[in-house]
Amino acid sequence: MYLNVILTIFVIVQVVTMILMYKWWNKYGRKLFTTFTDMKSKIPNQMFNSFASNNVKGPNPFGNIPDMGAMMKQFENMTKNMGRK
C-alpha cells in the first residue's frame, strides 16, 4: 500500500518535471541553442587554429599581473587617508 502511494507520487513528479522541461525548451531552450550554434559559426576558426597548427603557445594571460605588495600598500594608504577625514 505504501509502495503504491510512493510510486504514484514519484510518477506524478516525473510527469510534471517533464512538462516543465518541455515548456522551458519551447520558451528559452531553442533560442539559446540557435544562438550558440550561430555564434560558433560567426567566430573565426583561424583565431583558434593558428596557435594549434603552429605548436605555439598563446599569449601568457599571467604576464601582466600587478605586484600584490604594491597594491596592498596603496590600499593601506587609502584606508589611512580615509580615517583622517
C-alpha positions as CSV (number, residue, x, y, z in Angstrom):
1,M,0.0,0.0,0.0
2,Y,2.7,2.5,1.0
3,L,4.8,1.5,-2.0
4,N,1.9,2.2,-4.4
5,V,1.4,5.7,-2.9
6,I,5.1,6.4,-3.1
7,L,5.4,5.2,-6.7
8,T,2.3,7.2,-7.7
9,I,3.8,10.4,-6.2
10,F,7.1,9.7,-7.9
11,V,5.4,9.2,-11.3
12,I,3.4,12.4,-10.9
13,V,6.6,14.3,-10.0
14,Q,8.3,12.9,-13.1
15,V,5.5,13.8,-15.4
16,V,5.3,17.4,-14.0
17,T,9.1,17.7,-14.4
18,M,8.9,16.6,-18.0
19,I,6.1,19.0,-18.8
20,L,8.0,21.9,-17.2
21,M,11.2,21.0,-19.1
22,Y,9.2,20.9,-22.4
23,K,7.7,24.3,-21.7
24,W,11.2,25.7,-20.9
25,W,12.6,24.2,-24.1
26,N,9.9,25.8,-26.2
27,K,10.3,29.2,-24.5
28,Y,14.0,29.6,-23.9
29,G,16.0,26.4,-25.0
30,R,15.5,26.6,-28.7
31,K,16.6,30.2,-28.9
32,L,19.5,29.6,-26.6
33,F,20.6,26.6,-28.8
34,T,20.3,28.5,-32.0
35,T,22.2,31.5,-30.5
36,F,25.2,29.2,-29.6
37,T,25.2,27.5,-32.9
38,D,25.1,30.8,-34.8
39,M,27.8,32.2,-32.5
40,K,30.0,29.2,-33.3
41,S,29.7,29.8,-37.0
42,K,30.5,33.6,-36.6
43,I,33.7,33.2,-34.6
44,P,36.6,32.8,-37.0
45,N,38.3,29.5,-36.8
46,Q,41.6,30.9,-37.8
47,M,41.9,32.6,-34.5
48,F,41.9,29.2,-32.7
49,N,43.7,27.1,-35.3
50,S,46.7,29.4,-35.7
51,F,48.1,28.5,-32.2
52,A,47.3,24.8,-32.5
53,S,48.7,24.3,-36.0
54,N,52.0,26.2,-35.3
55,N,52.5,24.5,-31.9
56,V,52.9,27.9,-30.5
57,K,51.6,28.7,-27.1
58,G,49.1,31.6,-26.9
59,P,49.8,34.8,-25.1
60,N,50.5,34.5,-21.4
61,P,47.5,35.7,-19.5
62,F,49.5,35.9,-16.3
63,G,52.2,38.2,-17.7
64,N,50.6,41.5,-16.8
65,I,49.6,40.8,-13.2
66,P,50.5,43.8,-11.0
67,D,52.6,43.4,-7.8
68,M,50.3,42.5,-4.9
69,G,52.6,44.1,-2.4
70,A,52.4,47.4,-4.1
71,M,48.6,47.1,-4.3
72,M,48.3,46.4,-0.6
73,K,50.5,49.4,0.2
74,Q,48.2,51.6,-1.9
75,F,45.2,50.1,-0.1
76,E,46.7,50.7,3.3
77,N,47.5,54.4,2.4
78,M,44.0,54.8,1.1
79,T,42.4,53.5,4.3
80,K,44.7,55.7,6.4
81,N,43.7,58.7,4.4
82,M,40.0,57.9,4.7
83,G,40.4,57.7,8.5
84,R,41.9,61.2,8.7
85,K,38.8,62.9,7.5
